[in-house]
Every structure is written in structure tokens, then in C-alpha cells.
Amino acid sequence: MAVLTPHKRLWTAALLALSVLLCFRPARAEDAAQPHLELFEEKIKAGLVYNFLKYTTWPADIVARSNGHLRVCLLGGDTSDDYLFPLAGRTAQQYVITIARVDDVAETKDCSLLFVHRSQKDSLPELFQFLKGKHTLTISDIDRFAEQGGMVELGKDDEQVDLLINKKAVDSAGLVIQGRLLKLARLVNGRNG
């Protein structure tokens, strides 16, 4: 075992103190703010999804076949979209909301609302082709989602959630989004899914 001289002991103590200070330093305001901003943004998105469930009208025969449920599907992604799970069991338009993760485009056929995770960006053409003629409201935060044929895009503008709606795609699916939500959104000319 090496004997430390007083000079080396002083340096060792100083380095140990510095490492302790660095490990336990208080977080900078910008470090602490980032998770809170993301959490706040996720809550806003969950609230918007819930409002779309409340203020979108699906064709009567589709709703009649749903056994009293509005099925929200989460396509792709990971646990970062868990902020939508608290909607499960709540009601919208007297229907119970159910939440399901789906991994494949074919599993989306019985969804009332489909939230498309960013990881699915490359599969959008296949998804829109598959959903053609189906009454599924599509929502995503993928950049240019509404322009590409998606119905509702939860964009970001100056650190705020920006709502974009492709009315042509909504109409093509036989859905009606009430005016109170349309007033909050910017209408986008995009493909009709």
C-alpha cells in the first residue's frame, strides 16, 4: 500500500471533494425545465386526443358495432406514449375508451382513433392505403403528417402545440370534427389519405 505524502493527500481530498460536488450539484434551470416541458406537452396532447374523441362523429353503423367502445390504438412507439393510457376507462359521447398497442398496420382495422408514433414515419404510405375507406381518425406528431394524408397533426410551433387538420382526409373517412376543434386548428391542404 502506497503512503500518500501530505501534498498528494491534499490533491486527493480536493479531487474527491470536486467529484462529490459535480455529482450532487443542483440541476440547472434548463435541465430541470426540459422534462417538465415534455410532460406538459404530453398532457396537452392527451387532452387534445380526448377532445377529438368527444367532438368527432363516426358513422352510426360503425359506432353501433363498437359494443359501446371507442378504441384508441397506439401504432408503434415505446413507453413514451404512455401519457395516453389514463384515457382508458373514461367515457366520450357515452362510449367507454379503450387503449391498445398495435405493432402492425393490419391490426389498425378496428380502431376508432389511431395515434401514429414517430417511429412509423416510413410506413405512412402503406398505412394510409390500408385505412382508405375505413372510419379511423388518424393523429400523430410526425412532421408534415397532415400534408401526407394524416388527419390530425400535433405539431410544434415556438414551444407550443400546433394543431393541423387535413379536412379532406377527415371527410374522405366519413368523419365529422365539430367546429369548436376546427376553430383551434390550422387547416392543411394535404392528400386525402
C-alpha distance (Angstrom), angle and dihedral (degrees) to the residues before:
residue distance angle dihedral
M1 . . .
A2 3.81 . .
V3 3.77 119.5 .
L4 3.80 113.3 -129.6
T5 3.74 117.5 -137.3
P6 3.81 116.7 -135.1
H7 3.81 88.9 -104.3
K8 3.85 92.9 52.8
R9 3.83 90.1 43.9
L10 3.80 89.6 55.4
W11 3.82 92.2 49.9
T12 3.80 91.9 45.7
A13 3.81 91.0 50.2
A14 3.81 91.0 47.3
L15 3.82 92.7 49.7
L16 3.81 91.1 46.9
A17 3.81 91.2 49.9
L18 3.81 91.3 47.7
S19 3.81 92.6 49.9
V20 3.82 90.7 49.1
L21 3.80 90.4 50.1
L22 3.79 92.0 48.7
C23 3.80 92.9 48.3
F24 3.78 94.6 48.3
R25 3.79 100.8 34.5
P26 3.78 114.8 134.3
A27 3.79 113.4 -100.4
R28 3.75 117.1 -100.1
A29 3.79 114.8 -109.9
E30 3.80 91.8 -111.6
D31 3.83 91.1 51.3
A32 3.79 92.5 51.6
A33 3.80 93.9 41.9
Q34 3.81 95.4 56.2
P35 3.85 98.1 68.3
H36 3.80 90.1 42.7
L37 3.80 91.4 51.5
E38 3.81 90.9 49.0
L39 3.81 91.2 48.0
F40 3.80 90.7 48.4
E41 3.82 90.5 48.6
E42 3.83 90.6 50.0
K43 3.80 90.9 51.4
I44 3.80 90.2 50.9
K45 3.81 90.5 50.3
A46 3.82 91.6 48.7
G47 3.80 89.2 50.2
L48 3.79 91.0 50.6
V49 3.81 92.0 49.0
Y50 3.81 88.8 51.0
N51 3.81 91.0 49.6
F52 3.80 90.6 51.1
L53 3.81 88.3 53.4
K54 3.81 89.6 50.7
Y55 3.80 98.1 43.4
T56 3.80 104.2 36.5
T57 3.77 121.2 91.1
W58 3.80 119.3 -146.9
P59 3.83 121.8 -164.0
A60 3.82 111.4 -80.2
D61 3.82 95.1 -118.9
I62 3.82 91.7 53.1
V63 3.80 92.6 51.0
A64 3.82 91.2 45.3
R65 3.83 90.3 56.3
S66 3.81 92.8 49.2
N67 3.83 95.2 81.5
G68 3.80 90.9 -127.1
H69 3.82 94.8 -52.2
L70 3.76 137.6 116.5
R71 3.79 104.6 -152.4
V72 3.79 115.0 -147.8
C73 3.79 112.6 -165.4
L74 3.80 126.0 -163.8
L75 3.79 110.2 -152.2
G76 3.78 114.9 -155.5
G77 3.73 124.5 -31.0
D78 3.73 133.5 96.7
T79 3.77 138.9 -100.7
S80 3.82 90.6 -56.3
D81 3.79 89.1 87.7
D82 3.81 92.5 55.5
Y83 3.80 88.0 109.7
L84 3.82 87.1 85.8
F85 3.82 94.1 58.2
P86 3.84 94.5 80.8
L87 3.83 86.5 68.8
A88 3.82 89.7 68.3
G89 3.79 111.4 109.1
R90 3.80 94.6 16.4
T91 3.76 118.7 116.3
A92 3.78 131.2 -122.0
Q93 3.79 121.3 -179.3
Q94 3.83 88.0 -6.5
Y95 3.79 91.5 -59.1
V96 3.79 125.1 116.6
I97 3.79 115.0 -119.4
T98 3.79 116.6 -130.3
I99 3.80 124.2 -171.8
A100 3.81 124.6 -150.1
R101 3.78 134.1 173.4
V102 3.78 113.8 -134.5
D103 3.77 125.3 -170.3
D104 3.76 101.8 -171.8
V105 3.81 134.6 52.4
A106 3.84 90.4 -125.4
E107 3.83 90.0 61.4
T108 3.83 91.2 62.9
K109 3.80 96.8 73.0
D110 3.82 96.2 99.8
C111 3.80 98.1 41.0
S112 3.80 120.1 120.9
L113 3.79 90.4 -165.2
L114 3.78 125.7 16.9
F115 3.80 120.8 -160.7
V116 3.80 107.9 -160.8
H117 3.80 115.4 -152.0
R118 3.82 120.4 -138.7
S119 3.80 89.8 -111.1
Q120 3.82 88.0 71.3
K121 3.80 95.4 60.6
D122 3.80 93.6 113.9
S123 3.82 93.6 49.8
L124 3.84 95.8 55.2
P125 3.83 96.0 104.7
E126 3.83 90.8 52.0
L127 3.81 91.3 44.9
F128 3.81 94.7 50.0
Q129 3.80 90.8 47.1
F130 3.82 90.7 50.8
L131 3.82 93.3 48.2
K132 3.81 94.4 48.0
G133 3.80 107.4 125.3
K134 3.82 92.9 13.1
H135 3.80 123.2 112.7
T136 3.79 98.8 -125.8
L137 3.79 121.5 135.2
T138 3.80 107.4 -138.6
I139 3.82 120.9 -151.7
S140 3.79 130.5 175.0
D141 3.77 144.9 151.7
I142 3.81 91.5 -136.5
D143 3.79 110.3 130.1
R144 3.85 111.5 -102.1
F145 3.84 90.8 6.1
A146 3.82 93.0 141.3
E147 3.81 93.0 47.1
Q148 3.81 90.5 52.9
G149 3.81 94.0 53.7
G150 3.81 104.6 -79.8
M151 3.79 117.2 129.5
V152 3.81 105.8 -136.9
E153 3.78 125.9 24.1
L154 3.78 120.9 -167.7
G155 3.77 97.4 -155.0
K156 3.76 130.8 173.2
D157 3.79 125.7 -119.2
D158 3.82 120.9 174.6
E159 3.82 92.8 -21.4
Q160 3.82 91.3 -50.1
V161 3.77 129.1 107.9
D162 3.79 109.3 -104.7
L163 3.81 117.3 -157.1
L164 3.81 117.6 -145.2
I165 3.80 123.3 179.8
N166 3.81 128.3 -166.2
K167 3.82 97.9 -150.9
K168 3.81 92.1 -175.7
A169 3.83 90.8 59.9
V170 3.83 91.7 45.1
D171 3.82 91.9 51.1
S172 3.80 91.9 45.2
A173 3.83 89.7 57.3
G174 3.81 91.6 52.3
L175 3.80 92.9 -113.5
V176 3.79 128.6 135.3
I177 3.79 121.9 -151.4
Q178 3.78 111.5 -161.5
G179 3.79 119.8 -115.4
R180 3.81 94.5 -112.2
L181 3.82 89.2 69.4
L182 3.79 94.8 38.2
K183 3.81 88.8 57.0
L184 3.83 89.6 58.5
A185 3.77 93.1 51.1
R186 3.74 139.7 73.7
L187 3.80 109.8 -126.7
V188 3.79 113.2 -129.7
N189 3.78 127.6 -156.4
G190 3.73 102.5 -132.8
R191 3.75 140.1 139.4
N192 3.77 116.4 -66.8
G193 3.77 94.4 -116.9
